[in-house]
Amino acid sequence: VQLQASGGGLVQAGGSLRLSCAASGRFGRYAMGWFRQAPGKKRKWIACINRSDDDRTYLDSVKGRFTASRDNAKNTVYLQMDSLKPEDTAVYYCSADETEWCGVGHYWGEGTLVTVSS
């Protein structure tokens, strides 16, 4: 599967962005994850939608502010980000694992940069 994230940009603290990740291949076979990498830090997992699309998990620091969703008909996964904080500034990546739940990310797309100004 090939992945391409988009939708990043510059936003003020408290604002919102919606990221998209378009996928090729048999999208419904994959658990879809979102990761981010802040400047000078390691890439970190932040959200997962399971393959069955009936559950999600989130990193505690984004829980209640970020919402992951998927549209299997459009082969696209989304990350709605609300109440953004400067510490959310990072390059955001989507990933795919051919399992029920996300792993370390077997497939990756190019990231999209999100910058949150204070």
Sine and cosine of phi, psi and omega as CSV:
sin_phi,cos_phi,sin_psi,cos_psi,sin_omega,cos_omega
0.00,0.00,0.64,-0.77,0.07,-1.00
-0.95,-0.32,0.64,-0.77,-0.09,-1.00
-0.81,-0.58,0.57,-0.82,0.06,-1.00
-0.59,-0.81,0.91,-0.40,0.03,-1.00
-1.00,0.04,0.51,-0.86,0.04,-1.00
-0.44,-0.90,0.17,-0.99,0.09,-1.00
0.96,-0.26,-0.04,1.00,0.02,-1.00
-0.94,0.34,0.17,-0.99,0.02,-1.00
0.20,-0.98,-0.23,-0.97,0.01,-1.00
-0.98,-0.21,0.76,-0.64,-0.02,-1.00
-0.61,-0.79,0.50,-0.87,0.06,-1.00
-0.98,0.19,0.42,-0.91,0.06,-1.00
-0.82,0.57,0.68,-0.74,-0.05,-1.00
1.00,-0.04,-0.20,0.98,-0.02,-1.00
-0.99,0.10,-0.11,-0.99,-0.07,-1.00
-0.73,-0.68,0.46,-0.89,0.15,-0.99
-0.59,-0.81,0.46,-0.89,0.15,-0.99
-0.85,-0.52,0.87,-0.50,0.07,-1.00
-1.00,-0.04,0.53,-0.85,0.08,-1.00
-0.83,-0.56,0.46,-0.89,0.09,-1.00
-0.66,-0.75,0.94,-0.35,0.02,-1.00
-1.00,0.01,0.69,-0.73,-0.05,-1.00
-0.83,-0.56,0.53,-0.85,0.15,-0.99
-0.98,-0.20,0.08,-1.00,0.07,-1.00
0.99,0.17,-0.24,-0.97,-0.08,-1.00
-1.00,0.09,0.98,0.18,-0.15,-0.99
-0.81,0.58,-0.64,0.77,-0.07,-1.00
-0.91,0.41,-0.16,0.99,-0.01,-1.00
-1.00,0.06,-0.08,1.00,-0.18,-0.98
-0.89,-0.45,0.65,-0.76,0.33,-0.95
-0.97,0.23,0.66,-0.75,-0.08,-1.00
-0.91,-0.42,0.75,-0.66,-0.02,-1.00
-0.87,-0.50,0.34,-0.94,0.15,-0.99
-0.85,-0.53,0.70,-0.72,0.05,-1.00
-0.79,-0.62,0.26,-0.96,0.14,-0.99
-0.56,-0.83,0.43,-0.90,0.02,-1.00
-0.74,-0.67,0.93,-0.36,0.03,-1.00
-0.99,0.15,0.37,-0.93,-0.01,-1.00
-0.82,0.57,0.80,-0.60,0.05,-1.00
0.97,0.23,0.13,0.99,-0.03,-1.00
-0.84,-0.55,0.22,-0.98,0.02,-1.00
-0.98,0.18,0.40,-0.92,0.07,-1.00
-0.91,0.41,0.68,-0.74,-0.08,-1.00
-0.75,-0.66,0.67,-0.74,0.09,-1.00
-0.94,0.35,0.63,-0.78,0.04,-1.00
-0.78,-0.63,-0.39,0.92,-0.04,-1.00
-0.35,-0.94,0.46,-0.89,0.05,-1.00
-0.59,-0.81,0.66,-0.75,0.21,-0.98
-0.92,-0.39,0.78,-0.62,-0.04,-1.00
-0.96,0.30,0.24,-0.97,-0.06,-1.00
-0.88,0.48,-0.61,0.80,0.00,-1.00
-0.95,0.30,-0.16,0.99,0.00,-1.00
0.85,0.53,0.59,0.81,0.05,-1.00
-0.84,-0.54,0.17,0.98,0.02,-1.00
-0.35,-0.94,0.42,-0.91,0.04,-1.00
-0.66,-0.75,0.44,-0.90,0.15,-0.99
-0.74,-0.67,0.46,-0.89,-0.06,-1.00
-0.66,-0.75,0.50,-0.87,0.20,-0.98
-0.90,0.44,0.63,-0.78,-0.08,-1.00
-0.82,0.57,-0.59,0.81,-0.10,-1.00
-0.94,0.33,-0.24,0.97,0.03,-1.00
-0.92,-0.40,-0.14,0.99,-0.04,-1.00
-0.87,0.49,0.73,-0.69,-0.03,-1.00
1.00,0.04,-0.23,0.97,0.03,-1.00
-0.92,-0.40,-0.55,0.84,-0.02,-1.00
-0.95,-0.32,0.59,-0.80,0.04,-1.00
-0.73,-0.69,0.84,-0.53,0.04,-1.00
-0.99,-0.13,0.61,-0.79,0.04,-1.00
-0.51,-0.86,0.26,-0.97,0.03,-1.00
-0.63,-0.77,0.49,-0.87,0.08,-1.00
-0.82,-0.58,0.99,-0.15,-0.07,-1.00
-0.91,0.41,-0.47,0.88,0.02,-1.00
-0.93,0.38,-0.47,0.88,0.00,-1.00
-0.97,-0.25,0.05,1.00,-0.03,-1.00
0.79,0.62,0.70,0.72,-0.09,-1.00
-0.69,-0.72,0.63,-0.77,0.12,-0.99
-0.89,-0.46,0.55,-0.83,-0.09,-1.00
-0.84,-0.55,0.41,-0.91,0.17,-0.99
-0.72,-0.70,0.96,-0.27,0.08,-1.00
-1.00,0.10,0.84,-0.54,-0.05,-1.00
-0.88,-0.47,0.90,-0.44,0.00,-1.00
-0.89,-0.45,0.28,-0.96,0.02,-1.00
0.76,0.65,0.74,0.67,-0.08,-1.00
-0.91,0.42,0.55,-0.83,-0.01,-1.00
-0.85,-0.53,0.40,-0.92,0.04,-1.00
-0.82,0.57,-0.53,0.85,0.00,-1.00
-0.96,0.29,-0.10,0.99,0.11,-0.99
-0.99,0.13,-0.11,0.99,0.02,-1.00
-0.87,0.50,0.83,-0.56,-0.07,-1.00
-0.05,-1.00,0.19,-0.98,0.24,-0.97
-1.00,0.01,0.79,-0.62,-0.05,-1.00
-0.97,-0.24,0.69,-0.72,-0.03,-1.00
-0.81,-0.59,0.53,-0.85,0.19,-0.98
-0.96,-0.28,0.43,-0.90,-0.02,-1.00
-0.64,-0.77,0.29,-0.96,0.02,-1.00
-0.68,-0.73,0.66,-0.75,0.10,-1.00
-0.76,-0.65,0.71,-0.70,-0.02,-1.00
-1.00,0.10,0.86,0.51,0.00,-1.00
-0.59,-0.81,0.13,-0.99,0.00,-1.00
-0.92,0.40,-0.62,0.78,0.00,-1.00
-0.86,-0.52,0.34,-0.94,-0.02,-1.00
-0.90,0.44,0.59,-0.81,0.15,-0.99
-0.92,-0.38,-0.65,-0.76,0.00,-1.00
-0.99,0.16,-0.09,1.00,0.02,-1.00
0.99,-0.13,0.99,-0.13,-0.01,-1.00
-0.99,0.15,-0.56,0.83,0.03,-1.00
-0.87,-0.50,0.61,-0.79,-0.03,-1.00
-0.72,-0.69,0.49,-0.87,0.14,-0.99
-0.94,-0.35,0.12,-0.99,0.12,-0.99
-0.93,0.36,0.55,-0.83,-0.06,-1.00
-0.99,0.13,0.14,-0.99,0.09,-1.00
-0.76,-0.65,0.71,-0.70,-0.13,-0.99
-1.00,0.08,0.77,-0.64,0.11,-0.99
-0.90,-0.44,0.82,-0.57,0.03,-1.00
-0.85,-0.53,0.84,-0.55,-0.01,-1.00
-0.93,-0.37,0.89,-0.45,-0.01,-1.00
-1.00,-0.04,0.52,-0.85,-0.02,-1.00
-1.00,0.00,0.00,0.00,0.00,0.00
